[in-house]
């Protein structure tokens, strides 16, 4: 496991030697020597992972190497921050013609600089003198690290650890991994093995004609497949057709009731009406401290909102992963006990919670035959390639005890291994486990983790920072992994490499895909047992720590990454560590957030990642600031850039930009046009938010032939007839505040590849939309905000692929074809929730 950290540091040192050669000239030899020493140590320690638990000497030895690797990274990062601070400072200007020469490995200034500045020690130093001092200091620090590394190496022989590889040669093949790319299917798993009887029995409870409200619990141990079974039921066609309203929400151990109630409301996708407003206002009369804003509504008002919205309807709600009776007791009050055949499903591993239901379904372990079928499918048929492999597979299955999670992990581990490697895994399992061991599952989880290459190990461990049952956006995860430096630089685009790693984790059953779109994983989750494993191993590596604002949290001055979540207090006290590399914030809502961030930004100079997307702060502190963006020629994603910054940017330099989000209000917006976008030939995703500002012409975007997703918020008034020629590859289109007078459908329906269309707020001023026969040949999802609309007509043969339709907060209930009335709202479209919130 530690090899992942050391390998990462070795790779980063190599990057520094290439990219920062000019600044490291004085100490290049020392840095290269340290890198070589770490590489030798890495070769020696790669096979030490399995011995750490059993051998305290090995455990300490590996820990010492990890700390030296971290120290190497800290020295170089700190040096580069100081160098680049000086490089970009206006006071560090040097006269033309200044020369320098090397003397004993450091620079010495020959000609006096035209500007001098005060150092932290109070003396006046020129830029070359400061470089000399910095190089001298880094040289001494590297020398100290090399001495520490030599001492660790000497201890290896002193305590008889040098023959470790010979004694553990059998385990070596277990950790070797050949990265073979394979075309993967992202379709949802249709055949849930071992659940036929369970599905039949539970469908009977859901679809029966009994009008009385009923609560159903699915009970079983962790990893048994409770959530998988509930999802199978939830997405069943007959179930979807029976209930008027359906919702899904996860509870988990750490929960906030008000947050859960808001997520239930969001999942139900209620149509907000004046009637509901009146009901909430009645609640406010009894409690004047309540608010009408959903984000500010208190628990009782939220419960009343749900109760009144569902009172006259049949509904199905799945409440997944309920841990305690307290959580369940506070949630159940929100659901009316009506006579419309409504059903509530809860999944839990707590028998006391399960017994609160009207019908308790105990989920059994898989039988021997079911276990073999699941194992066979996860090895992609390898399990019976030979008689020996079949025998080994059945013997290893005995250790899984019929637990589906353990079986899919073992199958994923063996799916790419040879017959010889199957024998090694089998022998390794028998060496570490006996038939009476209670630790089989933890061992199998660790076995799957240890089989990962080091980059994937870091990616998996990083997932532990996300809260329990959190729906993780894959693109955000990819951006975080790239920013952290966990993705190697090679000929491929780093985002594509990161997505391949995420896909591999899914193939090995270490993560679960949640939502997909057009063949790609949009969001994923990690099972809580695997999350616990990630947290445990990450803490051993000092990779990250979790800080709970409203709860207890522990961290040290050596903390390098911190995840902060579950906070509604007035302030949070973050660990002051000058080694901090990243902060991830989740659901932080309090008044002092901006001040805390300002303090944070001044305290952590080595910070690489600051994720604020889940924190309630209205403006970014000025301490964060903005870069001189057009110098970042390798930049691929640029979001939330103000228009006043964009108009000062030279887009011709952003040759690799693939995603751009621009927003702006006020006078500067008049200087913006799409002509600047036309120079971004690699652009695939564009979102422009200009409020009511007129967008004069879309023609400049015809030069962006790779554009597949487009969001425009601004006045267009008339959709150009040449739209299909401008956007031949467009798959996703959102329009807001367009003020279009004529029906846009005759033009938009000719876009050959359009799959998702959202006509948002104030997009169309007319009263009728008409789609002709054959129009929108590939459209799958349609969302319309009907502010003025009275009717949507779709001719027979129009929108042949449409599978989801939604009226986005329509103020008038416009008429639609009967076929569209039966279509469900999009359940796996990543933009739906944000679209609804914006409207």
N, C-alpha and C positions, 0 to 999 in steps of 0.2 A: 504493500500500500504506500509506503514512504517513497518507493521508487517513482511514483507519480509526481510527487513534489520535487524530488531531486531532478528528474528528467525535465520538468518544466523549467526549473532554474537554469539548468545547463543550456536549454534551448534559448532562454532569454539572454543569457550571457553571450551566446553565439550571435544573436540578433544585434546586441550592443556593439560587438566587435565589428560587425559589418556596417551598421547604420551610423554609429557614432565614432568612426575611426579617427576623425580629425581631433576629437576632444580626448581620446584615450591614448594618443600617440606616446605620451610620456610614461604610461604604465601598461601599455599593450602586452608586453612580455609577461608581466605579473598576472594580468587577467587571463591570458591564454593558459598559463601554467596552472592557475587555480581551476580553470575549466577542465583541463586534462585530468587533474587529480580527482575531481568530482566524477568524471566519466569512468575512471578506473574503479572508484568506489561503487558507482552505480552497477557496473558489471558484477561486482562481488556480492552486492546486496539484493539483486533481483530475485534470488532464490531463498531469501531469508524471511519472506512474509509469513509463511505458515509456522515458523518456529518462534515467533515473538511471544505468543501466549505461553508456550511451554518452557521457554528459556529466558529468564530475566536478564542474562548477560547480553543476549542478542537484542532483546527489546531496548535495553539502555544504549547499546552500540548504534542501533538504527536511529534512535531518538537523537543522539549526539550529531549524527550526520545530517539529519533533517534541520537541526538548529543552525549548523554551519552553512547549509544551503540557503536557508532563510537569511542568514547574516550576509552572505554574498550578494543576494538580491537587494537587500536593504542598502548596502554600501554603494552599489552602482546606481540604484534609483535615486538616492539622496544626492549623489554627485551630479547626476544628469539634471535634476531639478535645479540645483544651484547654477550649473553651467548655462542652462537655457534661460534662467531668470536674468543672468547677466547679459546673455546674448540679445535678449529682446528689450533690455532697459535702455532708455534714451540717454542716460548719463554715461553709458559705457561705450562711447564713441572714440575711435582711435584715428589719429591723423593718417592721411594718405602717405604712403611710402614707408610706413613703419615696418620694420622687419624684426625677425626673432630667430634665435638659434637654440638648438638643444644643448643642455649642459647637465650631464648626469641624469638623463631621463626626464627632465622637466624643462619648461620654457623659461627663458630669462629675457626680459625686455631690454632692447638696445636703445630705442628711441623713446623719449618720454611721451606719454599719452596726453592728448589735449584736454581731457576731462579726468578728474579724479573724484573719488567718493570715499565716504567714511565707512570703514568695515565695522562689524559688530563689536570688535575689540577697541574701537576708538581711534585707530590710526588711519591715515590716508594712504590708500593703495591704488595703483593703476590696474587696469584690466589684466595685464600680463602678470603682474605680481599676484593678483588674486588667483589666476589660473595656476601659477606656480604653487601657491599655498594649498589649493584644492588638490592638485595632483600629488603633492607631498603627503597630504593627509590620507588620500585614498590608497597611496602606496603603502603607508604604514598599516592601514586597516586590512588590506589584502595580505600583507605579510603576517599579521596576527591570525588571520583566518587560516593561512597555510600551516602555521604552527599548530593550531588546534586540530586541523585535519591530520597532520602527521602524528599527533598524540593519539588520536582515535585509531589510526592505522597501527601504531605500535601496540595498543591494547589488544588488538585483534590477535597478534601472535602471543602476547603475554598470557592471555586467558584461553588459548587453545581454540580459537574460532576459525583458524585459517582453513581447516578441512571441512567446513560446513557444506560446501557444494558437493563434495564426494559423498558425504553421509546422507544427502537428501537429493541425490540425482533423480530418484524415481518421481519426485514431484515436479521436476522441471517442465516436462512436456505438458503437464496440466495447465501451465500458465502461458504457454506459447500460443500465439493467435495469428492466423493468417487473414488479413483484411481482404476478403473477396467481395466485390460489389455484386449485388443480386437484385434483379427486378422484383419489387415487392408489391403486394396487393394491400390496399388500405381499406378494403371493404369491411364493414362491420361483421363480426363473427356471427354467422347465422345458426350454426349447430352448437348449442351448449350441451356438452356431453354430460350425461348423468342427471339431467334435469327434466326429462320428459314427464315423469310422474308428478314432479313438483309443479311444473308449468300447468299440467292438466288440472291438478287439484286447485291451484290458486286462480286459474282462469275461471273455474267454476264459481269461486267466491266473488270474483269481480263482475262476471257477466250474468249472474243469476237475476231473476226477476224480483228478488226481494227489495222492496222500496226503502226499507229501514237503513239508516246510516250505519256503516260497519267499519271497524278498525281491524286491520290484519297485520300481524307481526311475523317477520321472517327472522328466525333466531339461529345462531350458530357461531362457532369460533372464528377468529380472524383467519382470512385466507381461504374460507370454505366456499366462497362464491355468492354471498348474499346480495351484493350490489349487482353482480352480473345477472343474477336471476331477476332482480327487481327491474333492471333495464330491459330485459327481454319482455317482461310483462308490460312495462310502460310503453314500449314502442310497438306492441302488438296492434295490428290493424283493427281488430274487433274492439279492443279497448279504446283506441283513439276515437273510433266512431261512436262509442256509447256515451262518453262523457263530454259535456259542453266545455268544461274547463279542466286543464291538466297542468300540474306543476311538479317540479322536482327540486329538492333542496338537501344539502348535506349539513349535518350538525357538527360532528366531531367532538373531541374532548374539550377543546378550548372554543367556547362559543359566546356570542353576544346576542341576546334574544331580539333586541331591536333590529340588529343587522340581519338576523335570520328572517324576521317578519318582512323586512324590505325586500329581501331576495325572493321570498315566496310571492310577494306582490309582483315583482318584476317577472318571475317565471310564469305566473298566470296571465300576464299581459292584459290586464284589465283595461277596458275602455273608460277613461275618466269622464264622468258626467257631472252635471249640476246636482243631480240627486245625491251622489256620493259626497260632493262638497258640502251639501246641507247636513248630511249625517255627521261628517267630521266636525262641522261648525257646532252642531248640537253637543258633541263631546267637549268642544272647547268652552262652551258656556259653563260646564261643570268644572273645567280646569283651565283657567285663563292663561296658564303658562304654556299651554300647548301651541303648536304652530301648524299652519296649513301646508307648509312645504314638507314633501315626503322625507327629505333627509333630516328634518328637524322634528318630525312627529315622534311622540313618545310611545311607549309600549301599548298602553290602553287604546290610544287613538288608532294605532296600526292594526291591532286586533279587531277593532270595530270596523275599520275599512275592509278588511278581509271578510269578516262575518257578513256584512251587508252586501258585499259584492257577490257572495256565493249563496245567499239565503234562498233565492228562488231557482237555483240551478243544480244540475248534477255535476259533481266534480270528483276528480281523482288527484290526490297529492301523495307523492312519495317522499318520506322524510328518512334520509339515509344516514346510517351510522349514529344512532342515538345511544349515548353512553350512560345516561343517568335518568332517574325518574323526575328529577327537578326540571331538566330541560324539556322532557316530554310533557310534564304537567303544565308548564307555562305556554307551550305551543298549542296544545290541543284545544285550549279555550277559544282560539281564533276561528275554529271551524264549526259552522252551524250543523246541528243534528237534524237536518231536514229529512223529508220523506221522498227524496228524488233518486234514491239508489246510490248515493255518494259513497266513496270508499277512500280510506286512508291506509297507506302501506308504510310500515316502519321496519327498518332493518336494524338489528342490534345484536351484540354479543353478550348482553346483560339479561339474564333470565327474568329478573324482577321487572325490567322494563317490558319484556315480551309478554309477560303475564297480564299486563294492563290492557291488552287488546281483546277484542271480541273473539278473534280466531287466531290461534298461535300455530305457526308452521315451523317445525323443527327441521333444519336442513341437515341431512345425513352426510357422512363421509362417503366418498366414492367406493364402489365395490372393486374387487380385483379386476374384473373384466372392463369396467368403466375407466379405471385408472390406466389400463393398458391402451385403450382406444385414445384417450387424451394424450398419453405419452407418445404413441405412434404418430398422431397428427402433428405434435410439436417437434418431432424429429424429422418431419417431412418424409416419412417412410423408411428412414435409415434403420429403425428398430428391428426390422426383420430382413436386413440385407444378408446376414449370415445366421446360422444357428447359434454361433457363439454370441453374437451381438444381441440376439433375442434373449438368450439365457442371462447375459449380463444385465440387460435392461430390466428384466423381471426381478432380478435380485436387488437392483438399485431401487426399484419402485417400492419394495418392502419398507425402505427407510422413509418413504414419503407419507406412509400411513393414510393414504386415501385423501390427502389434502390437495385440492386442485392447484393452489398457488405453488406449492413445493414441486408438483409434477410438471407444471409448465416451465418453471425455472430450470429444472433438471433437463427437460426436453430441449429447451433453448440452448443450454450449455453444450449438449451433445450433438446438436443438429449439424454442426460443421466439422466434427471430429472424425478421425479415421478409426478403424477397428482397434488398432494398437492403443490409441488414446482412450478409447472406451475402457480398455483393460486397466489403464493407469488410473482413470477416474474411479472405477469400481474398487480397485485395491486401496486407493486413497480414502475412499469413504469407509471401507471396512476397518482401516487402520485407526480412524478417528472416532468412529461411532460403534456402539454396541446395541443390541436389540432393545435393551431396556433404557437407553438414554432418552431423557426428556428434551434434549437440545438438538434434535434432528433438524428442525425447521431452520433455526438460526444458522446451523452449519451449512445447510443447502443454500441459504441466502448468501452467506459469505463466499461459498464456492462459486456462485454465479458472478459475484463481484470480482473475486480474485482473477477470474478468467479474462477480464477486460484488459485491453491495452491501456497504457497509462493515461492517454488523453481522454478516453471514455470513462476511466475511473474518476477523473476530476469532474467531468460533466455530470456523472451520476451523483457524486457527493454534493455537487452544487445544488441539486434539486432539493436537498434536505432543508435549505433555507426558506422554502416556500411553506406557508402554513398548512396544517393538516387539511386534507380534502380540497386543497386549492386547485382551481382550474387554471393551469399554467398556459399562457399564450406562447406558442412555440416560437413565433418570430421575436418576441421579447426575450425569451430564453436564449435564442441564437445571438441576439445583439449583446446580451450580457456576457455570454461565453467568449465572444470575440473580444469585447472590451477588456475582459479580465486577462486576456493573453493565453487562454486555454486552447485555442485553435492554432495549429502550426501554420506557418507561412509556406505555401508551396505554389505550384502553378495554378491550382484551382482557386476559385473565389472562396474566401474563408467562410462566408455565410452558407455556401453550398456544402462545404466540408462539415460545418456544424450541424446542418440538417441531416446529413448522412449519419453522424453520430447519434442524433436523436432517433432516427429511424432504426439504427442498429440496437439501441436500448429497447425499443419497442419489439423488434424481432426476437430479442432475448427475453422478453416478458418482464423486463425490469421497470418499464413504465406502461401505462395504459393509454391508448388514444381515446380522446373524448369527442372532439368534433373534427370533421373533415370537410374539405371543400375542393371540388374538382381534382380529386386524387392526391391531395396533400393533407398532412396532419396540421390542424389549426391549433388545437389545444390538447393538452395531455394531463394526466394525473399520475401520482405515485402512491402505491398502496402504503397504508400506514406502517405495516411491518417493515417494508423496504425503506420508508422514510426514517424510521427509527434506526435502522442499520446505517443509513447515510449520515445521520446526526452523530451517532456513536463514533464512527470511523473519522469523521471530519474533526471532531473534538480531539481525538487522539493525535491528529496531524496539526492541530491548531489552525485549521483551515478557515473556520468561521465559528461564531457564537450567536446564539439567539437571545435577543433582549425583548422582554415583554414589559411595555410601559406600565400596565396595570397589575403586573404580577412580579414574582421574584425572578431575578436574572443574575447570572454570574458570568464574569469575564475577567481577563487579566490585562495587564499593561502591554502584553505581547499579542493581543488580539489583532488579527489582520483583516477580517471581514466580519460584518455584523448585519444581521437581519432584525429589523425593529417592527413589531406589530402588536395589534390588539390594544390600541390606546385611545382613550377619550379624555385623559387628564389634562391639566393646564400646562404641563411641561414634561420633558423627558431629559434625564441626565445620562448622557452617553459617555462611555468609557473613553477617557482621554489617552489615546495611544498614538504616538507619532509614527507608528508602523502601519496604520490603517490604510487598506487598499480599496475597500468598497463598503457602501451602505445601501441596503435594500429596505425601503419603507413599505409597510403594508397597513392600510386602514388606520392611519394616524389622523385624528380629528381633534384639534384643539387650537385655541387662539394664539398660542405662542409659537406655532410651528415655524413661522418665518424667522423669528429671533433666534430660535434654536439652530436653524439652518445656517444663519449668518455666523454664529459662533463656531459651528461645525466646520464651515468652509475656511475659516481663519486658522483652525487648529490642525488640520490634517493635510500636509503639503504633498504627501505621496498618494493621495486618493486618485484612483483610476475610474471608479464607477460610483455614481450617485443617482440612484433610481428614485425619482420623485413622483412617478405616475400614480401611486396609491396614497398620496399624502394631500390633505386638504390645505393647500396654500395658494393664495390668489396670485402672487407674483414671485418670480425667482429673485432671490437676494442678489444685490449688485455685486457682492463678493464673488459670485460664480462667474459673471460676465460672459462675453462672447469671444470666440476666436475670429481671427482674420481667415475667413472660411475658404476663400478661393485658393489658398495655398495647400489645401488638403486634397491633392490630386487623386488620392486613393479612396476618398470618401464615397461611400455607397448609399448611405441612408442619412437624410437630413430632415428632421421634423420640427414643427413649431417655430420656424424661423420668421421673425417679424419682417414685414414688407420693407421697412426702412433699412433693415440690414441687407435684404436681398438685392435691392436696387444699387447698393454699393459693391456688390459682388460681381466678379467677372466669371460668368458661367462657362466660358470656353475652356477654363482650366479644370472644371469638374467633369472630366471625361469618363469617369467610372460611376457617376451618380445614377442610382437605380430607383430611388424613392425620395420624393420631395413633398413636404407639406409647408405651404406659405399661408400666413394669416396677417391681417392688418386692418386698421381703422384710421380715420382722420385724414389729414391733408396729404401725407406721403403716398397714400394709396393711388392718387391721381397720376403718379409717375410710373406706376406699374403697368406692364403689358405682357402678353404671352410671347412677344418676340424674344425675350430673354430665355424663355423655356425651350425655344426651337433649337438652341445650340446644345441641348443635352441629349445627344444621340443614343445614349444607353438607358435612358429613362424608361421605367416600366410602370411606376405608380406615381400619380400626381394628384395632390389635393390642394386646391386654392380656395381660401375663404376671404372674400373681399366685401362682405355684407351687401349693401345696395349698389356698390360701384359697378358701372357698366363694363362688361367684357366685350370689347369692340369686335374682335374676330377670333375665331377658332382656327383659322387657316395655318398660323405659324406652327401649330401642333402636328401638322401633316408631316413634318420632318422627324417627328419622334415615332418612328415606325414600330418600335418595340413596346409602345404604350399599351398596357392591358387593363389598367384600372384608372378611372378618372372621377374626381369629385370637384364640382365647381359650385361655389356660392357667390353669385353676382348676377347682374342684369344681362340677359342675352336677348330677350324679347322675341327673336326669331331663330329657330334652329336652321342652320344652313343646309340646303339640299344636298350638298356634297359631303355631308357627314360620313356616309359609308366609305368614301374615298379618303377622308382625313384620318379615320380611325378603323382601318381594315382588321386590326387584331384586338380591338377593344372587347373585353369580357365583362367588365364591371363599370356601371355608370350611375353616379348620383348627381342630381341637380337640385339646388336650393336657391330661393330668392331670384329665380330666373325671369319671372314676369312674362313668360311666353304667352302671346296673344292667340296665335293659331295652334290648332291641334298638332302636337309634335310627333304623334304616333306614325303618320305616313312616312316620315323620314327615319325615325329611330328604329322602326320595325325592319329596316333594310340592313341594319348592322349585322354582318354575317356571323359573328362569333359572340354576340352579347348574351351572357348567361344570367346576369343580375342587373335589375333596373330599379332604382329608387327615385321617384318623382316627389321630392320633399316639399317642405313648407314654402308656399308662395311661388312654386315652380310654374304653375299653369293657371291663367286667369279665366279660362273658358269653363263651360259647363258640361262638355261632352268630349270623351276620348274614344276613338274608333280604331280598332286593329283589323286589318283586312285579312282575307284568306291567304295563308302562307306566310303571314307576317311574324316576325320574331321566331325564326326557325329553331334557335337554340336556347331561348329564354327559359330559365328554370325557376327564378325567384322574381316576384314583382311586388313592390311596396309603393303605395300611393297615399299622399296626404291630400285629402279631398276638401280643401278649404272652400272652394267654389263649385266643385264638381257635382253634377247631378246624375251622370250616367257614364258607365264604362261599357262599350260594346266590343265584343270579340266575335268576328265571323267564324263560321265553321272552318276548321283547318288552320285557324290562327293560334299562335302560341302552342304548338303541339307538344312541347317538352315541359310545359309549366307544371310544377309540382308543389309550389308554395305561393301563397298570396296573403297580403296583410294590408289592412286599412290603417295607416299610421296616424292615430289620434284624429280621425276625421270629425270635423265639426258638423258635417251633414252626412247622413247615412245614404250615400249615393247607390244607385242601382248597379248591380253587376250580373253577369251571366250566371245561370244556375250551376254550371260546371265549376266556377270559381268559388261558389259558396261552400262547397265540400272540401276545398283544399285547405290543409292545415297551415298555420303560420310557420315560417322557416325555423327549424329547431337547431340546425347546425350551421348557421350563417354567422360568421364572426362579427359582422358589422351591425346586426339587427339591434342589439341592446344600445349601442352608441347612437344609432339613428333615432330610436325612440326617445332617448334622453335629450337629444338635441332639439327634437320637435316638441 
